[in-house]
């Protein structure tokens, strides 16, 4: 026997994108359900980005989930670039008319969204297995899934695919419709989370002959550090001591001297890739976040690009259900992709400029050096960097 659930919007994926859209729609009285493959604890165990652009922070407040973010998040009006031992500050506020970013861990943000959904008795189904999408090119799409031995069918008007790069949603679009663009970088990031005081009050992006490094933070007692490593490396190749020693060698002497080290809470290697799937709509399926696009973490655009998708979807759904206007839904893919590709460009540019590429010919290496030198000497170039870093307008 199959249980039938009727709703307006079926959301596949219970990460930040799916939860935020669910919360925003619920606040407007638009019925929806979220299906998540994993447990809540598993979702909250994922260590991800922590730099929220200006527009993302505003969206959290609109979703009535921004109270803890505003109380505990770190407001950053700039960051540093270390170029071979010399520190240069990028003044975001100066170059954007006062805008900033909020440093607030994705785990905490997701917890806030979960709490908000629970407070409103939101429908979030965990351990929804064997999720399959049906009738996407019809006016009556549906989603089937299994929970334990029980089978369910969700009948809805629209399906939102917010289930990540490996999810079922993008794969449900016919191959002769879907076009995918991908660039894989010849290195990864080895990341360490530690319960230590951050080495600096603002992020440090470090370009050195040994490779790239990033000093980030989650709070004043929780630090997140990364170093560029070959794709052939494994976590087992790197003891905590080896990681800290290598990180110090990629920082200016005065910064390395004040680096507080400690046992790693979490350690992982993430390969870097750029990826875009087009279109982001097929019939009544709409892709959002990592299901449609991925960027290297260098420019902190991943989670923020997902937020812009949700912004467009939320407003399109509001117009459709509350005003009878479906133009936003019709324009969603084109509008979302226009901003996605700008985020792709910025992330590619930051990655290309700051990393050591093992296979670059000398000509490309010289251009890479000149690109950074130009940025550090040009107010106009810093205007452009700051505008993209704090977030382009939705």
Secondary structure, DSSP 8 states (H G I E B T S, - for coil): -EEEEE-SEEEE--SHHHHHHHHHHHHTT--EEEE-SS-HHHHHH-----EE-HHHHHHHHHTT--HHHHHH-EEESEEEEEETTEEEEEEHHHHHTS--EEE--HHHHHHHHHHHHHHTT--EE-S-EEEEEE-TTSSS-EEEEEETTEEEEEE-SEEEE-S-TTSHHHHTS-TTT-EEEEEEEEEEEEEEEESS--SSSS-EEEE-TT--EEEEEEETTEEEEEEEE-TT--GGG--HHHHHHHHHHTS-HHHHHT-----EEEEEEEEEEEEEEE-SEETTEEE-GGGTEE--GGGS-HHHHHHHHHHHHHHHHHIIIII---HHHHHHHHHHHHHHHHHHHHHHHHHHHHS--TT--HHHHHHHHHHHHHHHH-HHHHHHHHHHHH----
